[in-house]
Amino acid sequence: MPYSPAPDTPLLAVTGDSLVLARRYDARFGPASEPGPPSAPEPPEPSEPPKAARPPRTARRRANPYARLFAIPGARAFTAGNLLARLPMGMFSVSAVIMIAGSRGSYALAGAVTATGLAATALVAPRTARLVDRYGQARIAVPAAAIAALASLALVLCVRYEAPDWTLFAAYAATATTPNTGGMSRARWAHLHRGATPENAAALHTANSFEQAADELCFMLGPVLAAFLCTAVFPEAGTLTGAVLLLTGVLVFAAQRSTEPPATGRTDAARAPLHSPALAALLAVFLATGAVFGATEVVTLAFADDRGHQAWAGAVLALQAAGSCAAGLLLGTLRPARRVGRRLVLCVAAMSALLALPLLAATAGAPGSAGTLPLLACALLIAGAATAPTMVTGMTLVQRLTPAARLNEGMTLAVTALLAGIAAGAAAGGWTVEHTDPARGYALPLCAALLALLCAAAGTRRFGHDEGPTA
């Protein structure tokens, strides 16, 4: 058999006086180091089908409006501080009533003290907000919160050492310097998303929805926490804890200087919010809406007590706040309204319609029957779904109708109107349940909602000129 060298066998050749090493070429194998004739490409090996790629984190953030909202540097920090400072808003009044009534044996005195504090807040809060606009949030909010915390401590000492009754009124009235941290937080969002663009309008709509949900959450958890501390620890624990949370939260909030709106200096050149007819009409809506909240709270407490389940009253009211909180978060994922005034009328109309459900649920059973309480809880849960959309839309209108130089003042006026309505609704609700069956008292928040609807409808022309950017 003839010898056939392998393709890798080297060949030796002599050229001149040199021995050269060369590669052997074989057509069957092709050269090992030199390019040979092109060959057909081998078919690719079968591979597994590609897996569905997970959307990148930036795409998921872009799809979630809340993730996009809190992606701004400093937003999470000032929101955390704001929530700490806002939680005591739902604690102070409940803590004061339990502490004073337990020490002095008089709910009338406790109610009078808290009512005095509310009246003082209505007078002081707009002026504090005006100073915030003029000098900046950090320069005013921190000392104002410190004064309120010291006033809470003074109230505790007056109760503890049985000081005269007038000292209770003076101490609690001094807590009126408590800064409106919710309004300051909304002012920060408005500053971060300034500019009439669809993107800023959508982000501000989401921010307002979140702030309203936070309000509902704080007013839902605050009374429960206060009642627990005052009864399970010691009577003064609720007030002391609220003062610590307020001061700590304001310090954390004020430390975030990168997101703070700039101070506007003298605000005399800007038009006072109360001089705006549109804003005055809007404040009337807030006043009537506050009456809805105050009347519902008192009537629910009386209804549960009449049915022998007073301990469940807080849980029933918490369901209403939970429904509002969920609706607020959901609203933040939707597109903002182009005509905010028209949406306000629709939201108040929905609130009026849904508030008929608690009245129907409370009057469904026989007087004194406890079986209607679960039905009432479900009705309040559904009725609460219209609360947050109304408040979010109203606050959006306040931001659009108030000059930027006095934005904190305008939003504080809205909160003050709301608190005044709560006080009036609570007083009217107390009178109603004492003179009629508590179940019929649910007609009062329904009437207050209808009054808010009339005010909103009357102000539609004043709101109508203000149209947001197309979303």
RODO-2510 file (C-alpha; in nm, 4 decimals, decimal comma):
residues 471
     n   res          X          Y          Z
     1     m     0,0000     0,0000     0,0000
     2     p     0,1529     0,3297    -0,1022
     3     y     0,2524     0,5602     0,1748
     4     s     0,0360     0,8670     0,2126
     5     p     0,1535     1,1178     0,4677
     6     a    -0,0925     1,2646     0,7026
     7     p    -0,2017     1,6181     0,6352
     8     d    -0,0013     1,7462     0,9322
     9     t     0,3254     1,5833     0,8211
    10     p     0,5786     1,8606     0,7478
    11     l     0,7864     1,8758     0,4283
    12     l     1,1499     1,9816     0,4123
    13     a     1,2919     2,1749     0,1200
    14     v     1,6332     2,3266     0,0455
    15     t     1,6500     2,6748    -0,1021
    16     g     1,9966     2,8048    -0,1541
    17     d     2,1813     2,7334     0,1672
    18     s     1,8711     2,7230     0,3887
    19     l     1,6502     2,4409     0,5019
    20     v     1,2821     2,5456     0,4859
    21     l     0,9991     2,3860     0,6773
    22     a     0,6684     2,3884     0,4805
    23     r     0,3183     2,2543     0,5198
    24     r     0,1978     1,9770     0,2976
    25     y    -0,1124     2,0546     0,0970
    26     d    -0,3720     1,7840     0,0499
    27     a    -0,6887     1,8592    -0,1367
    28     r    -0,8785     1,6168     0,0811
    29     f    -0,7975     1,8000     0,4023
    30     g    -0,7024     2,1523     0,3000
    31     p    -0,3990     2,3380     0,4332
    32     a    -0,3483     2,3709     0,8031
    33     s    -0,2227     2,7266     0,8070
    34     e    -0,2997     2,8712     0,4636
    35     p    -0,6427     2,9611     0,3372
    36     g    -0,7937     2,6955     0,1196
    37     p    -1,0908     2,6852    -0,1084
    38     p    -1,4137     2,8073     0,0550
    39     s    -1,6315     2,5413     0,1967
    40     a    -2,0029     2,5403     0,2652
    41     p    -2,0860     2,6721     0,6146
    42     e    -2,1921     2,4117     0,8609
    43     p    -2,5522     2,4370     0,9757
    44     p    -2,5851     2,5952     1,3196
    45     e    -2,6525     2,3681     1,6096
    46     p    -3,0104     2,3720     1,7302
    47     s    -3,0538     2,5944     2,0332
    48     e    -3,3290     2,6403     2,2871
    49     p    -3,5883     2,9076     2,2113
    50     p    -3,4961     3,2395     2,3759
    51     k    -3,6677     3,3104     2,7046
    52     a    -3,8893     3,6128     2,7399
    53     a    -3,6671     3,8982     2,8445
    54     r    -3,7606     4,0626     3,1725
    55     p    -3,8326     4,4314     3,1212
    56     p    -3,5484     4,6453     3,2525
    57     r    -3,5890     4,8266     3,5812
    58     t    -3,6111     5,1639     3,4082
    59     a    -3,9019     5,0411     3,1951
    60     r    -4,0862     4,9101     3,4985
    61     r    -4,0271     5,2400     3,6776
    62     r    -4,1568     5,4295     3,3764
    63     a    -4,4743     5,2217     3,3830
    64     n    -4,5356     5,2801     3,7544
    65     p    -4,6203     5,6470     3,8216
    66     y    -4,5418     5,6154     4,1937
    67     a    -4,1968     5,4649     4,1270
    68     r    -4,1280     5,7478     3,8838
    69     l    -4,2477     5,9986     4,1419
    70     f    -4,0133     5,8792     4,4161
    71     a    -3,7159     5,8401     4,1827
    72     i    -3,6446     6,2104     4,2359
    73     p    -3,3462     6,2508     4,4724
    74     g    -3,4652     6,3504     4,8192
    75     a    -3,8320     6,2677     4,7571
    76     r    -3,8350     5,9573     4,9737
    77     a    -3,6545     6,1311     5,2587
    78     f    -3,8866     6,4312     5,2815
    79     t    -4,1895     6,2035     5,2443
    80     a    -4,0721     5,9851     5,5346
    81     g    -4,0259     6,2898     5,7554
    82     n    -4,3601     6,4282     5,6466
    83     l    -4,5423     6,1074     5,7387
    84     l    -4,3828     6,1081     6,0842
    85     a    -4,4864     6,4683     6,1391
    86     r    -4,8366     6,4158     5,9992
    87     l    -4,9290     6,1118     6,2090
    88     p    -4,9759     6,3195     6,5301
    89     m    -5,2484     6,5214     6,3554
    90     g    -5,4792     6,2284     6,4165
    91     m    -5,3460     6,1708     6,7680
    92     f    -5,3533     6,5030     6,9511
    93     s    -5,7276     6,5580     6,9873
    94     v    -5,8056     6,1969     7,0829
    95     s    -5,5158     6,1919     7,3308
    96     a    -5,6264     6,5213     7,4863
    97     v    -5,9861     6,4061     7,5290
    98     i    -5,8862     6,0764     7,6931
    99     m    -5,6245     6,2430     7,9134
   100     i    -5,8410     6,5353     8,0291
   101     a    -6,1618     6,3370     8,0695
   102     g    -5,9816     6,0687     8,2698
   103     s    -5,8164     6,3218     8,4980
   104     r    -6,0966     6,5777     8,5431
   105     g    -6,3933     6,3464     8,4886
   106     s    -6,5566     6,5763     8,2347
   107     y    -6,5987     6,5112     7,8647
   108     a    -6,7524     6,8575     7,8339
   109     l    -6,4278     7,0158     7,9554
   110     a    -6,2218     6,7951     7,7263
   111     g    -6,4379     6,8838     7,4272
   112     a    -6,4214     7,2537     7,5069
   113     v    -6,0409     7,2423     7,5305
   114     t    -6,0037     7,0695     7,1925
   115     a    -6,2582     7,3055     7,0336
   116     t    -6,0552     7,6018     7,1591
   117     g    -5,7431     7,4534     7,0055
   118     l    -5,9254     7,4096     6,6743
   119     a    -6,0395     7,7714     6,6782
   120     a    -5,6853     7,8858     6,7535
   121     t    -5,5553     7,6745     6,4658
   122     a    -5,8009     7,8391     6,2278
   123     l    -5,6529     8,1778     6,3218
   124     v    -5,2844     8,0907     6,3493
   125     a    -5,2292     7,8326     6,0724
   126     p    -5,2773     8,0686     5,7734
   127     r    -5,0351     8,3182     5,9280
   128     t    -4,7798     8,0447     5,9895
   129     a    -4,8155     7,9332     5,6275
   130     r    -4,7653     8,2918     5,5110
   131     l    -4,4372     8,3042     5,7027
   132     v    -4,3366     7,9714     5,5437
   133     d    -4,3915     8,1193     5,1964
   134     r    -4,1967     8,4308     5,2854
   135     y    -3,8972     8,2891     5,4726
   136     g    -3,8842     7,9234     5,3670
   137     q    -4,0047     7,5944     5,5108
   138     a    -3,7049     7,5048     5,7253
   139     r    -3,6691     7,8461     5,8896
   140     i    -4,0334     7,8568     6,0033
   141     a    -4,1474     7,4939     6,0378
   142     v    -3,8800     7,3871     6,2849
   143     p    -3,9379     7,6612     6,5472
   144     a    -4,3148     7,6368     6,4967
   145     a    -4,3034     7,2618     6,5619
   146     a    -4,0811     7,3170     6,8672
   147     i    -4,3359     7,5612     7,0140
   148     a    -4,6187     7,3127     6,9524
   149     a    -4,4198     7,0300     7,1144
   150     l    -4,3467     7,2447     7,4209
   151     a    -4,7155     7,3377     7,4407
   152     s    -4,8077     6,9668     7,4386
   153     l    -4,5604     6,9070     7,7199
   154     a    -4,7133     7,1980     7,9133
   155     l    -5,0590     7,0442     7,8685
   156     v    -4,9344     6,7155     8,0100
   157     l    -4,7835     6,8899     8,3122
   158     c    -5,0993     7,0915     8,3741
   159     v    -5,3106     6,7759     8,3706
   160     r    -5,0597     6,5778     8,5745
   161     y    -5,0278     6,8365     8,8520
   162     e    -5,3974     6,9410     8,8529
   163     a    -5,3445     7,2982     8,7377
   164     p    -5,6516     7,5257     8,6998
   165     d    -5,8779     7,4560     8,4055
   166     w    -5,7835     7,7759     8,2224
   167     t    -5,4255     7,6515     8,1890
   168     l    -5,5515     7,3590     7,9825
   169     f    -5,7136     7,5975     7,7357
   170     a    -5,3987     7,8105     7,7133
   171     a    -5,1639     7,5156     7,6681
   172     y    -5,3722     7,3417     7,4030
   173     a    -5,4298     7,6677     7,2146
   174     a    -5,0513     7,7106     7,1894
   175     t    -5,0315     7,3899     6,9827
   176     a    -5,1931     7,5883     6,6991
   177     t    -4,8411     7,6710     6,5747
   178     t    -4,8142     7,3139     6,4436
   179     p    -4,6999     7,3551     6,0812
   180     n    -4,9150     7,2192     5,8018
   181     t    -4,6698     6,9546     5,6857
   182     g    -4,9172     6,8151     5,4344
   183     g    -4,9411     7,1534     5,2634
   184     m    -4,5640     7,1964     5,2663
   185     s    -4,5213     6,8526     5,1101
   186     r    -4,7682     6,9381     4,8333
   187     a    -4,5791     7,2646     4,7786
   188     r    -4,2580     7,0654     4,7296
   189     w    -4,4213     6,8444     4,4678
   190     a    -4,5549     7,1537     4,2911
   191     h    -4,2035     7,3020     4,2928
   192     l    -4,0437     6,9820     4,1612
   193     h    -4,3005     6,9502     3,8815
   194     r    -4,3455     7,3143     3,7902
   195     g    -4,4108     7,4004     3,4292
   196     a    -4,7243     7,3572     3,2192
   197     t    -4,6388     7,0288     3,0476
   198     p    -4,8394     6,7060     3,0294
   199     e    -4,5616     6,5168     3,2105
   200     n    -4,5562     6,7612     3,5017
   201     a    -4,9359     6,7648     3,5195
   202     a    -4,9458     6,3845     3,5383
   203     a    -4,6708     6,3721     3,8037
   204     l    -4,8396     6,6393     4,0140
   205     h    -5,1695     6,4535     3,9880
   206     t    -5,0003     6,1379     4,1162
   207     a    -4,8326     6,3335     4,3966
   208     n    -5,1610     6,4896     4,5095
   209     s    -5,3248     6,1476     4,5070
   210     f    -5,0476     6,0051     4,7214
   211     e    -5,0671     6,2955     4,9681
   212     q    -5,4412     6,2471     5,0107
   213     a    -5,3932     5,8740     5,0654
   214     a    -5,1292     5,9588     5,3265
   215     d    -5,3767     6,1928     5,4981
   216     e    -5,6337     5,9166     5,5152
   217     l    -5,3762     5,6690     5,6443
   218     c    -5,2594     5,9037     5,9201
   219     f    -5,6112     5,9906     6,0297
   220     m    -5,6930     5,6205     6,0265
   221     l    -5,3929     5,5067     6,2328
   222     g    -5,3494     5,8150     6,4515
   223     p    -5,6628     5,7770     6,6686
   224     v    -5,6052     5,4033     6,7071
   225     l    -5,2449     5,4585     6,8191
   226     a    -5,3476     5,7387     7,0545
   227     a    -5,6222     5,5334     7,2163
   228     f    -5,3869     5,2390     7,2628
   229     l    -5,1108     5,4474     7,4209
   230     c    -5,3473     5,6359     7,6525
   231     t    -5,5230     5,3219     7,7761
   232     a    -5,2507     5,0545     7,7657
   233     v    -4,9494     5,2619     7,8771
   234     f    -5,0538     5,5741     8,0716
   235     p    -5,2964     5,8603     7,9960
   236     e    -5,0282     6,1084     7,8931
   237     a    -4,8464     5,8667     7,6609
   238     g    -5,0464     5,9611     7,3526
   239     t    -4,9734     6,3334     7,3802
   240     l    -4,6039     6,2811     7,4582
   241     t    -4,5571     6,0372     7,1701
   242     g    -4,7326     6,2728     6,9320
   243     a    -4,5045     6,5610     7,0334
   244     v    -4,1911     6,3495     6,9780
   245     l    -4,3125     6,2289     6,6381
   246     l    -4,4024     6,5823     6,5315
   247     l    -4,0667     6,7327     6,6196
   248     t    -3,8669     6,4404     6,4770
   249     g    -4,0635     6,4358     6,1537
   250     v    -4,0338     6,8108     6,0976
   251     l    -3,6570     6,7975     6,1580
   252     v    -3,6175     6,5162     5,9014
   253     f    -3,8471     6,6973     5,6580
   254     a    -3,6693     7,0320     5,6917
   255     a    -3,3259     6,8716     5,6507
   256     q    -3,4047     6,7902     5,2849
   257     r    -3,3048     7,1282     5,1475
   258     s    -3,2567     7,0149     4,7862
   259     t    -3,6322     6,9733     4,7335
   260     e    -3,7425     7,2800     4,9323
   261     p    -3,9117     7,5562     4,7313
   262     p    -3,7206     7,8831     4,7430
   263     a    -3,8426     8,1512     4,9803
   264     t    -4,0374     8,4204     4,7989
   265     g    -3,9492     8,7080     5,0285
   266     r    -4,2219     8,9646     5,0768
   267     t    -4,5508     8,8256     4,9483
   268     d    -4,7398     9,1554     4,9550
   269     a    -4,7104     9,1908     4,5781
   270     a    -4,8864     8,8587     4,5202
   271     r    -5,2615     8,8577     4,5345
   272     a    -5,4002     8,7323     4,8641
   273     p    -5,5707     8,3924     4,8149
   274     l    -5,8921     8,5069     4,9817
   275     h    -5,9256     8,7860     4,7248
   276     s    -5,9832     8,5278     4,4532
   277     p    -6,3588     8,4646     4,3997
   278     a    -6,2832     8,1206     4,2558
   279     l    -6,0798     8,0187     4,5611
   280     a    -6,3460     8,1574     4,7947
   281     a    -6,6043     7,9366     4,6227
   282     l    -6,3684     7,6414     4,6527
   283     l    -6,3219     7,7032     5,0260
   284     a    -6,6991     7,6792     5,0632
   285     v    -6,6791     7,3321     4,9081
   286     f    -6,4083     7,2346     5,1579
   287     l    -6,6177     7,3706     5,4451
   288     a    -6,9197     7,1593     5,3479
   289     t    -6,6987     6,8551     5,2842
   290     g    -6,5501     6,8918     5,6319
   291     a    -6,9033     6,8883     5,7718
   292     v    -6,9490     6,5510     5,6011
   293     f    -6,6475     6,4106     5,7859
   294     g    -6,7351     6,5571     6,1260
   295     a    -7,0990     6,4506     6,1151
   296     t    -7,0145     6,0998     5,9950
   297     e    -6,7666     6,0479     6,2787
   298     v    -7,0011     6,1577     6,5581
   299     v    -7,3052     5,9792     6,4165
   300     t    -7,1080     5,6560     6,3731
   301     l    -6,9855     5,6698     6,7326
   302     a    -7,3399     5,7254     6,8579
   303     f    -7,4830     5,4552     6,6321
   304     a    -7,2316     5,1925     6,7508
   305     d    -7,2918     5,2904     7,1141
   306     d    -7,6678     5,2655     7,0652
   307     r    -7,6247     4,9151     6,9230
   308     g    -7,4033     4,8109     7,2136
   309     h    -7,0799     4,7904     7,0133
   310     q    -6,9002     5,1126     7,0964
   311     a    -6,5631     4,9350     7,0835
   312     w    -6,6168     4,8644     6,7130
   313     a    -6,6828     5,2271     6,6193
   314     g    -6,3159     5,2981     6,5516
   315     a    -6,2860     4,9961     6,3235
   316     v    -6,5961     5,1006     6,1303
   317     l    -6,4575     5,4507     6,0774
   318     a    -6,1218     5,3023     5,9812
   319     l    -6,2933     5,1130     5,6996
   320     q    -6,4209     5,4394     5,5586
   321     a    -6,0691     5,5838     5,5686
   322     a    -5,9331     5,2638     5,4116
   323     g    -6,1765     5,2943     5,1219
   324     s    -6,0693     5,6538     5,0689
   325     c    -5,6997     5,5631     5,0904
   326     a    -5,7350     5,2882     4,8287
   327     a    -5,9317     5,5171     4,5980
   328     g    -5,6654     5,7874     4,6315
   329     l    -5,3840     5,5517     4,5345
   330     l    -5,5838     5,4216     4,2390
   331     l    -5,6645     5,7739     4,1245
   332     g    -5,2938     5,8517     4,1111
   333     t    -5,2450     5,5934     3,8341
   334     l    -5,5078     5,7535     3,6085
   335     r    -5,4650     6,0421     3,3712
   336     p    -5,5189     6,3886     3,5193
   337     a    -5,8320     6,5750     3,4233
   338     r    -5,8019     6,8510     3,1659
   339     r    -6,0865     7,0471     3,3243
   340     v    -6,0376     7,0107     3,6959
   341     g    -6,3453     7,2170     3,7888
   342     r    -6,5738     6,9824     3,5994
   343     r    -6,4152     6,6792     3,7627
   344     l    -6,4678     6,8369     4,1060
   345     v    -6,8417     6,8599     4,0420
   346     l    -6,8495     6,4964     3,9291
   347     c    -6,6538     6,3808     4,2352
   348     v    -6,8786     6,5691     4,4792
   349     a    -7,1842     6,4309     4,2993
   350     a    -7,0459     6,0771     4,3398
   351     m    -6,9754     6,1452     4,7080
   352     s    -7,3338     6,2638     4,7566
   353     a    -7,4753     5,9560     4,5856
   354     l    -7,2592     5,7108     4,7814
   355     l    -7,3394     5,8771     5,1158
   356     a    -7,6956     5,7578     5,0725
   357     l    -7,5697     5,4042     5,1347
   358     p    -7,4873     5,4530     5,5079
   359     l    -7,8300     5,6068     5,5629
   360     l    -7,9984     5,3102     5,3959
   361     a    -7,7810     5,0597     5,5831
   362     a    -7,8369     5,2226     5,9241
   363     t    -8,2140     5,2385     5,8847
   364     a    -8,2452     4,8885     5,7382
   365     g    -8,2743     4,7089     6,0743
   366     a    -8,4956     4,7570     6,3738
   367     p    -8,3984     5,0311     6,6225
   368     g    -8,1454     4,9003     6,8716
   369     s    -8,0548     4,6005     6,6559
   370     a    -7,6840     4,5217     6,6305
   371     g    -7,7213     4,3283     6,3073
   372     t    -7,6980     4,6398     6,0912
   373     l    -7,3460     4,7330     6,2064
   374     p    -7,1630     4,5025     5,9572
   375     l    -7,3881     4,6315     5,6808
   376     l    -7,3090     4,9881     5,7848
   377     a    -6,9355     4,9113     5,7799
   378     c    -6,9610     4,7885     5,4202
   379     a    -7,1618     5,0959     5,3242
   380     l    -6,9023     5,3307     5,4763
   381     l    -6,6214     5,1427     5,3009
   382     i    -6,7905     5,2047     4,9657
   383     a    -6,8836     5,5630     5,0519
   384     g    -6,5237     5,6400     5,1432
   385     a    -6,4156     5,5653     4,7864
   386     a    -6,5452     5,9062     4,6758
   387     t    -6,3681     6,1029     4,9495
   388     a    -6,0113     6,0942     4,8171
   389     p    -6,1024     6,1847     4,4551
   390     t    -6,2934     6,4871     4,5866
   391     m    -6,0056     6,6014     4,8065
   392     v    -5,7375     6,5381     4,5419
   393     t    -5,9299     6,7335     4,2799
   394     g    -5,9993     7,0145     4,5246
   395     m    -5,6327     7,0433     4,6250
   396     t    -5,5316     7,0461     4,2581
   397     l    -5,7640     7,3409     4,2049
   398     v    -5,6169     7,5193     4,5065
   399     q    -5,2701     7,4844     4,3548
   400     r    -5,3894     7,6267     4,0242
   401     l    -5,5873     7,9168     4,1723
   402     t    -5,3241     8,0284     4,4242
   403     p    -5,0205     8,2407     4,3274
   404     a    -4,6969     8,0443     4,3584
   405     a    -4,5627     8,2994     4,6075
   406     r    -4,8470     8,2180     4,8503
   407     l    -4,9035     7,8500     4,7780
   408     n    -4,8582     7,7297     5,1378
   409     e    -5,1032     7,9927     5,2555
   410     g    -5,3647     7,8869     5,0003
   411     m    -5,3431     7,5181     5,0886
   412     t    -5,3487     7,5954     5,4601
   413     l    -5,6666     7,7971     5,4084
   414     a    -5,8195     7,4892     5,2454
   415     v    -5,7190     7,2725     5,5432
   416     t    -5,8531     7,5371     5,7827
   417     a    -6,1868     7,5419     5,6019
   418     l    -6,1928     7,1639     5,6211
   419     l    -6,1248     7,1686     5,9974
   420     a    -6,3923     7,4316     6,0538
   421     g    -6,6372     7,2145     5,8637
   422     i    -6,5394     6,9121     6,0722
   423     a    -6,6082     7,1082     6,3916
   424     a    -6,9442     7,2315     6,2633
   425     g    -7,0431     6,8877     6,1390
   426     a    -6,9462     6,7275     6,4685
   427     a    -7,1530     6,9792     6,6645
   428     a    -7,4535     6,9343     6,4363
   429     g    -7,4143     6,5578     6,4476
   430     g    -7,4039     6,5587     6,8277
   431     w    -7,7237     6,7617     6,8475
   432     t    -7,8956     6,5392     6,5911
   433     v    -7,8202     6,2070     6,7605
   434     e    -7,9367     6,3422     7,0961
   435     h    -8,2762     6,4460     6,9604
   436     t    -8,3402     6,1673     6,7087
   437     d    -8,2481     5,8046     6,6475
   438     p    -7,8751     5,7799     6,5615
   439     a    -7,9602     5,5894     6,2446
   440     r    -8,1389     5,8938     6,1083
   441     g    -7,8346     6,1022     6,1857
   442     y    -7,6758     5,9732     5,8654
   443     a    -7,9051     6,2092     5,6789
   444     l    -7,6840     6,4931     5,8066
   445     p    -7,3633     6,4021     5,6147
   446     l    -7,5783     6,3396     5,3086
   447     c    -7,7229     6,6913     5,3358
   448     a    -7,3745     6,8353     5,3862
   449     a    -7,2555     6,6557     5,0712
   450     l    -7,5463     6,7980     4,8734
   451     l    -7,4544     7,1439     5,0020
   452     a    -7,0961     7,0862     4,8831
   453     l    -7,2363     6,9851     4,5436
   454     l    -7,4342     7,3084     4,5202
   455     c    -7,1237     7,5124     4,6063
   456     a    -6,9148     7,3247     4,3497
   457     a    -7,1795     7,3651     4,0798
   458     a    -7,2114     7,7368     4,1569
   459     g    -6,8366     7,7814     4,1247
   460     t    -6,8028     7,5859     3,8013
   461     r    -6,7974     7,9016     3,5904
   462     r    -6,5240     8,0477     3,8064
   463     f    -6,3237     7,7247     3,7818
   464     g    -6,3972     7,6766     3,4123
   465     h    -6,1410     7,9212     3,2823
   466     d    -5,8641     7,7166     3,4345
   467     e    -5,7715     7,4273     3,2079
   468     g    -5,4760     7,2057     3,2679
   469     p    -5,2421     7,0861     2,9935
   470     t    -5,3638     6,8127     2,7727
   471     a    -5,2651     6,4803     2,9216
***
